[in-house]
Amino acid sequence: MAHFEKRGTKWRAQVSWYDEQGKRCFKVKQGFLTKSAARKWANEMEVAKDDNQISNQDPIFAEYFKDWYETYKAPGTTNGTKNRYKQIYKLLTEYFGKTKLSKVTRHQYQEFMNQYGENHVKGTVYKTNGSINSSIKDALAEGLIRTNFAERINLTWNNERTRKVDYLNFDQVQKLKESLLDGIKPSYISRYMLLTIIYTGMRPGEIRVLTRHDINFDDHTIHISKSWDYDNNKIIDYDSDEINKETKNRSSTRVIKVDQNLLDILSQLKSNNHERLFIDPDGKIPTSGAVNKVLRKQLKKLNISKENFHFHSLRHTHVAMLLFKGVSLYSISKRLGHSNMSITANTYAYMLDELKQKSDQQIVNILDEI
């Protein structure tokens, strides 16, 4: 039963309950202007008690986030992901200090994200807010707070710092493909890796660990179930119970369709007599640096000037070809192994804007013919 007390001009409310061990717990809130306001809060707590969504704990916002990511997110993730969570914790500590979780308002959080967005690109802003929002949803489920202050936030970012995705146009891709095939032989492993990313859009780490058993030459498919962890120098099995079962890992496991041209190219590597597809005569798989060196050499040979263009950029090029040839964003997202279409749309927003402009002009041309 709730207890109310007036202290000066403000009201104080207290509710109590017994936990699973039979210990009596209390939750107190004060500063209400009227008794009816205090009673409204107490009624909400009574409902929360019935739903087992009440707690007398009120941790510091930043410390709760730290405990949350170390417990639920850090195990099994790459060093890069862990460092991103650590950076968010540092930001929360600097901005909110020792503010309790229950004291953070939607207005305060909006101001925090506004300030953060002034110096960060769109993708970073979305990732940061997404991680914080996930932790607050769990805090809500645990009964630590009654509302999610990170929901319905207006996200802004610095467009000037947003780097446009770089890619080759269709003519440049054709020239690069022909150049890579010119004089190719099974010992030129980096060339085969570059051709594979052009044809498939796979992640470089996924290509690096591809085996001949992953390719079905009859069905024209490639089964992608693993990648190379560059941080820890080991293979990540997307289906393994040893890694954190994040959405990304589940969606990354996929089967993609490929054409006969790529299969004919990859069949040349059978002479290497090794389970790993891309392995040189010394039994080594080329590093990203080695592949990038071959790519830069090829681009220079073709007089294609692309500053900072690298192995992963050809994944973007694959997407560009599909988009501008009319393939749906949903199909592309599935092919890339993204967990949802919004990730694809955010990553390739620049391309989508270009495509919209092209479509708008097509509409105008059609209207002109009426």
C-alpha positions in Angstrom: 0.0 0.0 0.0 1.3 3.5 -0.8 2.2 6.0 1.8 2.0 9.8 1.2 3.7 12.6 3.2 3.8 16.4 2.7 7.2 18.0 3.3 7.0 21.8 3.2 5.1 22.6 0.0 5.9 19.3 -1.8 4.5 15.8 -1.5 6.5 12.6 -1.1 5.2 9.1 -2.1 6.4 5.7 -1.1 5.4 2.2 -2.3 6.6 -1.1 -0.9 6.7 -4.8 -2.0 8.4 -8.1 -1.2 11.0 -9.5 -3.5 11.6 -13.2 -4.4 13.5 -13.7 -1.2 10.7 -12.2 1.0 12.6 -9.0 1.7 10.6 -5.9 1.9 11.6 -3.3 -0.7 10.8 0.4 -0.9 10.6 2.9 -3.8 10.3 6.6 -2.9 9.8 9.7 -5.0 9.4 13.2 -3.8 8.9 16.7 -5.1 5.3 16.4 -6.3 3.4 19.7 -6.4 0.1 18.0 -5.4 -1.0 14.9 -3.6 -2.9 13.8 -6.7 0.3 13.8 -8.7 2.0 11.8 -6.0 -1.0 9.3 -6.0 -0.8 9.0 -9.8 2.8 8.0 -9.6 2.1 5.5 -6.8 -0.7 4.0 -8.8 1.7 3.5 -11.7 4.1 1.7 -9.4 1.3 -0.5 -8.1 0.6 -1.6 -11.6 4.4 -2.2 -12.2 4.4 -4.4 -9.1 1.7 -6.6 -10.5 3.7 -6.9 -13.7 7.0 -7.6 -11.8 8.4 -4.4 -13.5 9.5 -2.5 -10.4 12.9 -2.0 -8.8 14.3 0.1 -5.9 17.6 0.5 -7.7 18.4 3.7 -9.5 21.9 3.4 -11.1 23.9 6.2 -12.6 23.0 6.5 -16.3 26.6 6.1 -17.6 27.4 3.3 -15.2 24.2 1.4 -16.1 25.2 1.6 -19.8 28.7 0.3 -19.0 27.4 -2.7 -17.0 24.8 -3.4 -19.8 27.3 -3.5 -22.7 29.9 -5.5 -20.7 27.3 -8.0 -19.7 25.1 -8.4 -22.9 27.1 -7.0 -25.8 30.9 -7.2 -25.3 31.3 -11.0 -25.1 32.1 -12.5 -28.5 32.3 -9.1 -30.3 35.3 -7.7 -32.2 37.7 -5.2 -30.6 36.3 -2.5 -32.8 32.7 -3.0 -31.5 34.0 -3.1 -27.9 35.9 0.1 -28.4 32.7 1.8 -29.8 30.8 0.9 -26.6 33.6 2.2 -24.5 33.6 5.5 -26.4 29.8 5.8 -25.8 30.3 5.2 -22.1 33.0 7.9 -22.0 30.6 10.3 -23.8 27.8 9.6 -21.4 30.1 10.1 -18.4 31.4 13.4 -19.7 27.9 14.8 -20.5 25.6 13.3 -17.8 28.2 12.9 -15.1 26.6 11.1 -12.1 23.0 11.7 -13.2 20.8 8.9 -12.1 19.0 6.9 -14.8 15.6 7.9 -13.5 16.5 11.6 -13.6 17.4 11.8 -17.3 14.6 13.4 -19.4 13.8 13.2 -23.0 14.7 16.9 -23.4 18.2 16.3 -21.9 18.8 13.3 -24.1 17.7 15.2 -27.2 20.2 18.0 -26.3 22.9 15.4 -25.9 22.3 13.9 -29.3 22.0 17.4 -30.9 25.5 18.3 -29.6 26.9 14.9 -30.6 25.5 15.2 -34.1 27.3 18.5 -34.7 30.6 16.7 -35.2 29.6 13.3 -36.4 28.4 11.7 -39.6 24.9 10.2 -40.1 26.0 6.5 -39.7 27.8 7.1 -36.4 24.9 9.1 -35.0 22.5 6.3 -35.8 24.7 3.6 -34.3 25.4 5.6 -31.1 21.7 6.4 -30.5 20.8 2.8 -31.4 23.1 1.3 -28.8 22.0 3.7 -26.1 18.3 3.1 -27.0 18.8 -0.7 -26.7 20.2 -0.3 -23.2 17.3 2.0 -22.1 14.8 -0.5 -23.5 16.3 -3.1 -21.2 16.3 -0.7 -18.2 12.6 -0.2 -18.9 12.0 -4.0 -19.0 13.9 -4.3 -15.7 11.6 -1.8 -14.0 14.4 0.7 -13.4 12.5 3.5 -15.3 8.9 4.0 -16.5 9.5 5.6 -19.9 12.2 5.3 -22.6 13.6 8.8 -22.9 15.7 7.7 -26.0 12.6 7.0 -28.1 11.2 9.4 -30.8 14.4 11.4 -30.8 15.1 13.7 -33.8 18.6 12.8 -35.0 20.8 15.3 -36.8 24.3 15.0 -38.1 27.1 16.8 -39.9 26.6 16.5 -43.6 30.0 18.2 -44.4 31.8 15.4 -42.6 29.7 12.6 -44.1 32.0 10.7 -46.5 30.3 9.7 -49.8 30.6 6.1 -50.7 33.1 5.8 -53.5 32.6 3.4 -56.4 33.5 2.7 -60.0 31.0 3.3 -62.8 29.9 0.5 -65.1 32.5 1.3 -67.8 35.3 1.4 -65.2 34.2 -2.0 -63.8 34.2 -3.5 -67.2 37.8 -2.3 -67.8 39.0 -3.4 -64.4 37.5 -6.9 -64.9 39.1 -7.3 -68.3 42.4 -6.1 -66.9 42.3 -8.6 -64.0 41.5 -11.4 -66.4 44.3 -10.5 -68.8 47.0 -13.1 -68.3 45.5 -14.4 -65.0 46.8 -17.7 -63.6 46.1 -19.6 -60.3 49.1 -18.1 -58.6 47.6 -14.6 -58.9 45.3 -15.0 -55.9 44.7 -11.3 -55.3 43.2 -11.0 -58.8 40.7 -13.8 -58.1 39.7 -12.1 -54.8 39.1 -8.8 -56.6 37.0 -10.5 -59.3 35.0 -12.3 -56.6 34.0 -9.1 -54.8 33.1 -7.4 -58.1 30.7 -10.3 -58.9 29.3 -11.0 -55.4 29.6 -7.9 -53.2 30.9 -10.1 -50.3 32.8 -8.6 -47.4 36.6 -8.9 -47.8 36.7 -11.0 -44.7 34.2 -13.4 -46.1 36.1 -13.8 -49.3 39.3 -14.4 -47.4 38.0 -17.6 -45.7 35.9 -19.0 -48.6 36.4 -22.7 -49.3 35.6 -24.7 -52.4 32.8 -26.5 -50.3 31.0 -23.2 -50.0 30.4 -23.0 -53.7 27.7 -25.0 -55.4 28.7 -25.1 -59.1 25.4 -26.9 -60.0 23.1 -24.4 -58.3 25.2 -21.4 -59.1 25.3 -20.4 -55.4 27.8 -19.5 -52.7 27.0 -20.3 -49.1 28.4 -17.6 -46.8 28.7 -18.6 -43.1 32.0 -17.2 -41.8 34.4 -14.3 -42.0 37.9 -13.3 -40.9 38.2 -11.4 -37.7 41.1 -9.0 -38.4 41.2 -7.8 -34.8 41.9 -11.2 -33.3 43.3 -13.0 -36.4 40.8 -15.8 -36.4 37.8 -17.1 -38.3 34.3 -16.0 -37.1 31.7 -18.7 -37.7 28.4 -16.9 -38.0 26.5 -20.0 -36.8 28.8 -20.8 -33.9 27.5 -20.9 -30.3 30.8 -19.5 -29.2 30.1 -16.1 -30.5 27.5 -13.5 -29.4 24.3 -14.2 -31.4 23.7 -10.7 -32.6 21.3 -9.9 -35.4 24.3 -9.2 -37.7 25.7 -12.7 -37.3 22.4 -14.3 -38.0 21.7 -12.2 -41.1 25.3 -12.5 -42.4 24.7 -16.2 -42.9 23.2 -16.4 -46.4 23.2 -18.1 -49.8 23.7 -15.8 -52.8 23.3 -16.4 -56.5 26.3 -16.0 -58.8 26.7 -16.3 -62.6 28.5 -18.8 -64.7 31.3 -16.3 -65.5 32.5 -16.2 -61.9 32.2 -20.0 -61.5 34.3 -20.5 -64.6 36.9 -18.1 -63.2 37.0 -19.7 -59.7 37.1 -23.2 -61.2 40.7 -22.3 -62.3 41.7 -22.4 -58.7 41.0 -26.2 -58.4 44.6 -26.8 -59.4 45.8 -25.4 -56.1 44.5 -28.6 -54.4 43.5 -26.9 -51.2 40.3 -26.6 -49.2 40.8 -22.8 -49.0 39.9 -21.2 -52.3 42.2 -18.2 -52.2 45.6 -19.6 -51.1 48.9 -19.0 -52.8 51.6 -21.6 -53.6 53.3 -20.9 -50.2 50.1 -21.8 -48.4 49.2 -18.2 -47.4 46.1 -16.2 -48.0 46.8 -12.7 -49.3 46.2 -9.9 -46.7 44.0 -6.9 -47.5 47.1 -4.8 -47.9 48.4 -7.2 -50.6 45.1 -7.2 -52.4 44.9 -3.4 -52.2 48.4 -3.2 -53.7 47.2 -5.2 -56.7 44.1 -3.1 -57.0 46.0 0.2 -57.0 48.3 -1.2 -59.7 45.4 -2.1 -61.9 43.7 1.2 -61.5 46.9 3.1 -62.3 47.3 0.9 -65.4 43.8 1.9 -66.5 44.3 5.6 -65.7 41.4 5.4 -63.2 42.0 8.0 -60.5 40.4 7.0 -57.3 42.0 8.4 -54.1 41.8 6.0 -51.1 39.9 3.4 -53.2 40.4 0.0 -51.7 39.3 -3.7 -51.6 36.1 -2.9 -49.7 35.2 -0.1 -52.1 34.4 -2.8 -54.7 31.6 -4.0 -52.4 30.1 -0.6 -52.8 30.7 -0.8 -56.6 28.8 -4.0 -56.7 25.9 -2.3 -54.9 26.0 0.6 -57.3 25.7 -1.7 -60.3 22.7 -3.5 -58.9 21.0 -0.2 -57.8 21.4 1.5 -61.1 20.3 -1.6 -63.0 17.0 -1.6 -61.1 17.5 -4.3 -58.4 15.4 -3.7 -55.4 16.9 -2.4 -52.2 15.4 -5.4 -50.3 17.2 -7.9 -52.5 20.5 -6.0 -52.3 20.2 -5.8 -48.5 19.7 -9.6 -48.3 22.6 -10.2 -50.7 25.0 -8.0 -48.6 24.0 -9.7 -45.3 22.6 -6.6 -43.6 20.3 -7.2 -40.7 17.7 -4.8 -42.1 17.1 -2.5 -45.1 17.6 0.7 -43.1 21.3 -0.2 -42.7 21.6 -0.6 -46.5 19.6 2.7 -47.1 21.8 4.6 -44.6 25.1 3.2 -46.0 24.2 3.9 -49.6 22.1 7.1 -49.1 24.4 9.0 -51.6 23.7 6.4 -54.3 20.0 6.5 -53.6 20.0 10.3 -54.0 21.7 10.0 -57.3 19.2 7.3 -58.4 16.3 9.5 -57.3 17.7 12.4 -59.5 18.0 10.0 -62.4 14.4 8.7 -61.9 13.1 12.3 -61.5 14.6 13.2 -64.9 13.1 10.0 -66.4 9.7 11.1 -65.1 10.2 14.6 -66.6 11.2 13.1 -70.0 8.0 10.9 -70.0 5.8 13.9 -69.1 7.4 15.9 -72.0 6.2 13.2 -74.4 2.6 13.6 -73.4 
